[in-house]
């Protein structure tokens, strides 16, 4: 089963969250009750020098 993040495993940092691994419920919660995007939908930030060739 592929999740919203494109992986087979939830990559959210909050392992103890009751919605961990349940994408539909997590997305619904964040759309209705939170001003933040779910972890899997946030834009990734580059740290200086780490991803440069």
PyMOL Python script that loads the backbone (N, CA, C, O; Angstrom):
from pymol import cmd

cmd.read_pdbstr("""\
ATOM      1  N   UNK A   1       0.845  -1.182   0.000  1.00  0.00           N
ATOM      2  CA  UNK A   1       0.000   0.000   0.000  1.00  0.00           C
ATOM      3  C   UNK A   1       0.886   1.240   0.000  1.00  0.00           C
ATOM      4  O   UNK A   1       1.785   1.356   0.833  1.00  0.00           O
ATOM      5  N   UNK A   2       0.645   2.162  -0.920  1.00  0.00           N
ATOM      6  CA  UNK A   2       1.424   3.389  -1.008  1.00  0.00           C
ATOM      7  C   UNK A   2       0.643   4.516  -0.339  1.00  0.00           C
ATOM      8  O   UNK A   2      -0.546   4.700  -0.598  1.00  0.00           O
ATOM      9  N   UNK A   3       1.319   5.260   0.517  1.00  0.00           N
ATOM     10  CA  UNK A   3       0.698   6.364   1.240  1.00  0.00           C
ATOM     11  C   UNK A   3       0.795   7.656   0.438  1.00  0.00           C
ATOM     12  O   UNK A   3       1.377   7.671  -0.646  1.00  0.00           O
ATOM     13  N   UNK A   4       0.228   8.740   0.964  1.00  0.00           N
ATOM     14  CA  UNK A   4       0.253  10.051   0.318  1.00  0.00           C
ATOM     15  C   UNK A   4       1.663  10.562   0.068  1.00  0.00           C
ATOM     16  O   UNK A   4       1.885  11.316  -0.880  1.00  0.00           O
ATOM     17  N   UNK A   5       2.611  10.169   0.894  1.00  0.00           N
ATOM     18  CA  UNK A   5       3.982  10.648   0.744  1.00  0.00           C
ATOM     19  C   UNK A   5       4.735   9.895  -0.346  1.00  0.00           C
ATOM     20  O   UNK A   5       5.902  10.191  -0.606  1.00  0.00           O
ATOM     21  N   UNK A   6       4.083   8.927  -0.987  1.00  0.00           N
ATOM     22  CA  UNK A   6       4.704   8.158  -2.054  1.00  0.00           C
ATOM     23  C   UNK A   6       5.500   6.964  -1.562  1.00  0.00           C
ATOM     24  O   UNK A   6       6.092   6.238  -2.360  1.00  0.00           O
ATOM     25  N   UNK A   7       5.519   6.759  -0.277  1.00  0.00           N
ATOM     26  CA  UNK A   7       6.257   5.651   0.321  1.00  0.00           C
ATOM     27  C   UNK A   7       5.281   4.619   0.870  1.00  0.00           C
ATOM     28  O   UNK A   7       4.071   4.844   0.889  1.00  0.00           O
ATOM     29  N   UNK A   8       5.807   3.507   1.309  1.00  0.00           N
ATOM     30  CA  UNK A   8       4.964   2.490   1.937  1.00  0.00           C
ATOM     31  C   UNK A   8       4.887   2.679   3.442  1.00  0.00           C
ATOM     32  O   UNK A   8       4.120   1.995   4.120  1.00  0.00           O
ATOM     33  N   UNK A   9       5.671   3.598   3.961  1.00  0.00           N
ATOM     34  CA  UNK A   9       5.761   3.826   5.392  1.00  0.00           C
ATOM     35  C   UNK A   9       5.561   5.312   5.680  1.00  0.00           C
ATOM     36  O   UNK A   9       6.060   6.158   4.939  1.00  0.00           O
ATOM     37  N   UNK A  10       4.848   5.629   6.733  1.00  0.00           N
ATOM     38  CA  UNK A  10       4.634   7.021   7.127  1.00  0.00           C
ATOM     39  C   UNK A  10       5.956   7.620   7.603  1.00  0.00           C
ATOM     40  O   UNK A  10       6.646   7.022   8.429  1.00  0.00           O
ATOM     41  N   UNK A  11       6.312   8.800   7.085  1.00  0.00           N
ATOM     42  CA  UNK A  11       7.584   9.416   7.464  1.00  0.00           C
ATOM     43  C   UNK A  11       7.421  10.551   8.477  1.00  0.00           C
ATOM     44  O   UNK A  11       8.336  11.352   8.664  1.00  0.00           O
ATOM     45  N   UNK A  12       6.278  10.619   9.119  1.00  0.00           N
ATOM     46  CA  UNK A  12       6.043  11.643  10.131  1.00  0.00           C
ATOM     47  C   UNK A  12       6.928  11.390  11.349  1.00  0.00           C
ATOM     48  O   UNK A  12       7.159  10.244  11.736  1.00  0.00           O
ATOM     49  N   UNK A  13       7.419  12.473  11.946  1.00  0.00           N
ATOM     50  CA  UNK A  13       8.302  12.365  13.112  1.00  0.00           C
ATOM     51  C   UNK A  13       7.555  11.937  14.372  1.00  0.00           C
ATOM     52  O   UNK A  13       8.147  11.351  15.278  1.00  0.00           O
ATOM     53  N   UNK A  14       6.256  12.228  14.432  1.00  0.00           N
ATOM     54  CA  UNK A  14       5.481  11.954  15.645  1.00  0.00           C
ATOM     55  C   UNK A  14       4.937  10.523  15.628  1.00  0.00           C
ATOM     56  O   UNK A  14       3.810  10.273  15.200  1.00  0.00           O
ATOM     57  N   UNK A  15       5.751   9.612  16.094  1.00  0.00           N
ATOM     58  CA  UNK A  15       5.391   8.189  16.082  1.00  0.00           C
ATOM     59  C   UNK A  15       4.232   7.867  17.025  1.00  0.00           C
ATOM     60  O   UNK A  15       3.521   6.885  16.808  1.00  0.00           O
ATOM     61  N   UNK A  16       4.032   8.669  18.059  1.00  0.00           N
ATOM     62  CA  UNK A  16       2.980   8.388  19.035  1.00  0.00           C
ATOM     63  C   UNK A  16       1.631   9.001  18.650  1.00  0.00           C
ATOM     64  O   UNK A  16       0.651   8.830  19.374  1.00  0.00           O
ATOM     65  N   UNK A  17       1.569   9.708  17.530  1.00  0.00           N
ATOM     66  CA  UNK A  17       0.322  10.336  17.085  1.00  0.00           C
ATOM     67  C   UNK A  17      -0.710   9.260  16.751  1.00  0.00           C
ATOM     68  O   UNK A  17      -0.376   8.230  16.165  1.00  0.00           O
ATOM     69  N   UNK A  18      -1.964   9.506  17.126  1.00  0.00           N
ATOM     70  CA  UNK A  18      -3.022   8.527  16.861  1.00  0.00           C
ATOM     71  C   UNK A  18      -3.323   8.412  15.371  1.00  0.00           C
ATOM     72  O   UNK A  18      -3.902   7.416  14.938  1.00  0.00           O
ATOM     73  N   UNK A  19      -2.939   9.415  14.578  1.00  0.00           N
ATOM     74  CA  UNK A  19      -3.171   9.396  13.135  1.00  0.00           C
ATOM     75  C   UNK A  19      -1.954   8.920  12.345  1.00  0.00           C
ATOM     76  O   UNK A  19      -1.993   8.920  11.115  1.00  0.00           O
ATOM     77  N   UNK A  20      -0.882   8.517  13.014  1.00  0.00           N
ATOM     78  CA  UNK A  20       0.350   8.082  12.346  1.00  0.00           C
ATOM     79  C   UNK A  20       0.066   6.888  11.431  1.00  0.00           C
ATOM     80  O   UNK A  20      -0.408   5.847  11.887  1.00  0.00           O
ATOM     81  N   UNK A  21       0.359   7.048  10.139  1.00  0.00           N
ATOM     82  CA  UNK A  21       0.131   5.978   9.169  1.00  0.00           C
ATOM     83  C   UNK A  21      -1.246   5.988   8.536  1.00  0.00           C
ATOM     84  O   UNK A  21      -1.499   5.219   7.609  1.00  0.00           O
ATOM     85  N   UNK A  22      -2.143   6.841   9.013  1.00  0.00           N
ATOM     86  CA  UNK A  22      -3.495   6.947   8.465  1.00  0.00           C
ATOM     87  C   UNK A  22      -3.597   8.283   7.724  1.00  0.00           C
ATOM     88  O   UNK A  22      -4.024   9.287   8.294  1.00  0.00           O
ATOM     89  N   UNK A  23      -3.203   8.285   6.456  1.00  0.00           N
ATOM     90  CA  UNK A  23      -3.100   9.521   5.680  1.00  0.00           C
ATOM     91  C   UNK A  23      -4.414  10.289   5.579  1.00  0.00           C
ATOM     92  O   UNK A  23      -4.431  11.505   5.769  1.00  0.00           O
ATOM     93  N   UNK A  24      -5.493   9.612   5.289  1.00  0.00           N
ATOM     94  CA  UNK A  24      -6.775  10.287   5.106  1.00  0.00           C
ATOM     95  C   UNK A  24      -7.183  11.036   6.373  1.00  0.00           C
ATOM     96  O   UNK A  24      -7.596  12.193   6.310  1.00  0.00           O
ATOM     97  N   UNK A  25      -7.066  10.382   7.503  1.00  0.00           N
ATOM     98  CA  UNK A  25      -7.433  10.998   8.777  1.00  0.00           C
ATOM     99  C   UNK A  25      -6.486  12.150   9.126  1.00  0.00           C
ATOM    100  O   UNK A  25      -6.921  13.183   9.633  1.00  0.00           O
ATOM    101  N   UNK A  26      -5.203  11.968   8.854  1.00  0.00           N
ATOM    102  CA  UNK A  26      -4.200  12.994   9.134  1.00  0.00           C
ATOM    103  C   UNK A  26      -4.440  14.239   8.274  1.00  0.00           C
ATOM    104  O   UNK A  26      -4.429  15.358   8.788  1.00  0.00           O
ATOM    105  N   UNK A  27      -4.655  14.049   6.971  1.00  0.00           N
ATOM    106  CA  UNK A  27      -4.905  15.181   6.075  1.00  0.00           C
ATOM    107  C   UNK A  27      -6.176  15.925   6.474  1.00  0.00           C
ATOM    108  O   UNK A  27      -6.211  17.155   6.448  1.00  0.00           O
ATOM    109  N   UNK A  28      -7.214  15.184   6.842  1.00  0.00           N
ATOM    110  CA  UNK A  28      -8.468  15.802   7.273  1.00  0.00           C
ATOM    111  C   UNK A  28      -8.242  16.643   8.531  1.00  0.00           C
ATOM    112  O   UNK A  28      -8.725  17.772   8.625  1.00  0.00           O
ATOM    113  N   UNK A  29      -7.512  16.091   9.489  1.00  0.00           N
ATOM    114  CA  UNK A  29      -7.219  16.811  10.730  1.00  0.00           C
ATOM    115  C   UNK A  29      -6.471  18.109  10.441  1.00  0.00           C
ATOM    116  O   UNK A  29      -6.840  19.163  10.959  1.00  0.00           O
ATOM    117  N   UNK A  30      -5.429  18.044   9.624  1.00  0.00           N
ATOM    118  CA  UNK A  30      -4.625  19.227   9.347  1.00  0.00           C
ATOM    119  C   UNK A  30      -5.391  20.267   8.533  1.00  0.00           C
ATOM    120  O   UNK A  30      -5.143  21.462   8.693  1.00  0.00           O
ATOM    121  N   UNK A  31      -6.307  19.852   7.672  1.00  0.00           N
ATOM    122  CA  UNK A  31      -7.122  20.802   6.911  1.00  0.00           C
ATOM    123  C   UNK A  31      -8.125  21.522   7.800  1.00  0.00           C
ATOM    124  O   UNK A  31      -8.406  22.701   7.587  1.00  0.00           O
ATOM    125  N   UNK A  32      -8.663  20.831   8.787  1.00  0.00           N
ATOM    126  CA  UNK A  32      -9.721  21.389   9.620  1.00  0.00           C
ATOM    127  C   UNK A  32      -9.227  22.037  10.909  1.00  0.00           C
ATOM    128  O   UNK A  32      -9.782  23.052  11.332  1.00  0.00           O
ATOM    129  N   UNK A  33      -8.198  21.478  11.543  1.00  0.00           N
ATOM    130  CA  UNK A  33      -7.853  21.879  12.902  1.00  0.00           C
ATOM    131  C   UNK A  33      -6.459  22.445  13.095  1.00  0.00           C
ATOM    132  O   UNK A  33      -6.091  22.791  14.217  1.00  0.00           O
ATOM    133  N   UNK A  34      -5.688  22.548  12.052  1.00  0.00           N
ATOM    134  CA  UNK A  34      -4.302  22.946  12.236  1.00  0.00           C
ATOM    135  C   UNK A  34      -3.916  23.975  11.191  1.00  0.00           C
ATOM    136  O   UNK A  34      -4.396  23.937  10.058  1.00  0.00           O
ATOM    137  N   UNK A  35      -3.044  24.898  11.580  1.00  0.00           N
ATOM    138  CA  UNK A  35      -2.565  25.883  10.608  1.00  0.00           C
ATOM    139  C   UNK A  35      -1.344  25.369   9.849  1.00  0.00           C
ATOM    140  O   UNK A  35      -0.864  26.028   8.927  1.00  0.00           O
ATOM    141  N   UNK A  36      -0.846  24.205  10.230  1.00  0.00           N
ATOM    142  CA  UNK A  36       0.337  23.629   9.600  1.00  0.00           C
ATOM    143  C   UNK A  36      -0.033  22.484   8.662  1.00  0.00           C
ATOM    144  O   UNK A  36      -1.043  21.807   8.860  1.00  0.00           O
ATOM    145  N   UNK A  37       0.788  22.276   7.651  1.00  0.00           N
ATOM    146  CA  UNK A  37       0.634  21.123   6.772  1.00  0.00           C
ATOM    147  C   UNK A  37       1.141  19.880   7.488  1.00  0.00           C
ATOM    148  O   UNK A  37       1.977  19.981   8.386  1.00  0.00           O
ATOM    149  N   UNK A  38       0.647  18.708   7.100  1.00  0.00           N
ATOM    150  CA  UNK A  38       1.209  17.481   7.661  1.00  0.00           C
ATOM    151  C   UNK A  38       2.679  17.366   7.271  1.00  0.00           C
ATOM    152  O   UNK A  38       3.103  17.942   6.269  1.00  0.00           O
ATOM    153  N   UNK A  39       3.440  16.642   8.040  1.00  0.00           N
ATOM    154  CA  UNK A  39       4.884  16.517   7.818  1.00  0.00           C
ATOM    155  C   UNK A  39       5.199  16.069   6.394  1.00  0.00           C
ATOM    156  O   UNK A  39       6.142  16.575   5.784  1.00  0.00           O
ATOM    157  N   UNK A  40       4.432  15.136   5.862  1.00  0.00           N
ATOM    158  CA  UNK A  40       4.718  14.601   4.525  1.00  0.00           C
ATOM    159  C   UNK A  40       4.402  15.589   3.407  1.00  0.00           C
ATOM    160  O   UNK A  40       4.834  15.380   2.273  1.00  0.00           O
ATOM    161  N   UNK A  41       3.658  16.664   3.693  1.00  0.00           N
ATOM    162  CA  UNK A  41       3.291  17.643   2.668  1.00  0.00           C
ATOM    163  C   UNK A  41       4.097  18.936   2.763  1.00  0.00           C
ATOM    164  O   UNK A  41       3.944  19.820   1.920  1.00  0.00           O
ATOM    165  N   UNK A  42       4.941  19.057   3.762  1.00  0.00           N
ATOM    166  CA  UNK A  42       5.740  20.274   3.924  1.00  0.00           C
ATOM    167  C   UNK A  42       6.869  20.314   2.912  1.00  0.00           C
ATOM    168  O   UNK A  42       7.374  19.276   2.484  1.00  0.00           O
ATOM    169  N   UNK A  43       7.264  21.540   2.531  1.00  0.00           N
ATOM    170  CA  UNK A  43       8.405  21.704   1.636  1.00  0.00           C
ATOM    171  C   UNK A  43       9.675  21.429   2.414  1.00  0.00           C
ATOM    172  O   UNK A  43       9.852  21.918   3.531  1.00  0.00           O
ATOM    173  N   UNK A  44      10.540  20.658   1.830  1.00  0.00           N
ATOM    174  CA  UNK A  44      11.799  20.317   2.492  1.00  0.00           C
ATOM    175  C   UNK A  44      12.771  21.477   2.365  1.00  0.00           C
ATOM    176  O   UNK A  44      12.887  22.087   1.302  1.00  0.00           O
ATOM    177  N   UNK A  45      13.462  21.778   3.441  1.00  0.00           N
ATOM    178  CA  UNK A  45      14.449  22.855   3.449  1.00  0.00           C
ATOM    179  C   UNK A  45      15.832  22.264   3.252  1.00  0.00           C
ATOM    180  O   UNK A  45      16.172  21.244   3.851  1.00  0.00           O
ATOM    181  N   UNK A  46      16.624  22.907   2.412  1.00  0.00           N
ATOM    182  CA  UNK A  46      18.011  22.486   2.226  1.00  0.00           C
ATOM    183  C   UNK A  46      18.870  23.161   3.273  1.00  0.00           C
ATOM    184  O   UNK A  46      18.715  24.354   3.537  1.00  0.00           O
ATOM    185  N   UNK A  47      19.767  22.413   3.865  1.00  0.00           N
ATOM    186  CA  UNK A  47      20.749  23.005   4.766  1.00  0.00           C
ATOM    187  C   UNK A  47      21.950  23.388   3.926  1.00  0.00           C
ATOM    188  O   UNK A  47      22.292  22.675   2.982  1.00  0.00           O
ATOM    189  N   UNK A  48      22.591  24.484   4.242  1.00  0.00           N
ATOM    190  CA  UNK A  48      23.715  24.981   3.455  1.00  0.00           C
ATOM    191  C   UNK A  48      24.813  23.944   3.316  1.00  0.00           C
ATOM    192  O   UNK A  48      25.328  23.424   4.306  1.00  0.00           O
ATOM    193  N   UNK A  49      25.163  23.653   2.068  1.00  0.00           N
ATOM    194  CA  UNK A  49      26.307  22.813   1.776  1.00  0.00           C
ATOM    195  C   UNK A  49      26.075  21.320   1.790  1.00  0.00           C
ATOM    196  O   UNK A  49      26.956  20.573   1.366  1.00  0.00           O
ATOM    197  N   UNK A  50      24.938  20.850   2.255  1.00  0.00           N
ATOM    198  CA  UNK A  50      24.743  19.411   2.359  1.00  0.00           C
ATOM    199  C   UNK A  50      24.417  18.745   1.023  1.00  0.00           C
ATOM    200  O   UNK A  50      24.879  17.634   0.761  1.00  0.00           O
ATOM    201  N   UNK A  51      23.635  19.403   0.185  1.00  0.00           N
ATOM    202  CA  UNK A  51      23.202  18.767  -1.047  1.00  0.00           C
ATOM    203  C   UNK A  51      23.875  19.353  -2.283  1.00  0.00           C
ATOM    204  O   UNK A  51      23.364  19.205  -3.393  1.00  0.00           O
ATOM    205  N   UNK A  52      24.975  19.993  -2.109  1.00  0.00           N
ATOM    206  CA  UNK A  52      25.681  20.575  -3.247  1.00  0.00           C
ATOM    207  C   UNK A  52      26.750  19.620  -3.740  1.00  0.00           C
ATOM    208  O   UNK A  52      27.347  18.885  -2.953  1.00  0.00           O
ATOM    209  N   UNK A  53      26.994  19.630  -5.047  1.00  0.00           N
ATOM    210  CA  UNK A  53      28.036  18.780  -5.638  1.00  0.00           C
ATOM    211  C   UNK A  53      29.322  19.526  -5.775  1.00  0.00           C
ATOM    212  O   UNK A  53      30.310  18.970  -6.254  1.00  0.00           O
TER     213      UNK A  53
END
""", "prot")
cmd.dss("prot")
cmd.show_as("cartoon", "prot")
cmd.util.cbc("prot")
cmd.orient("prot")
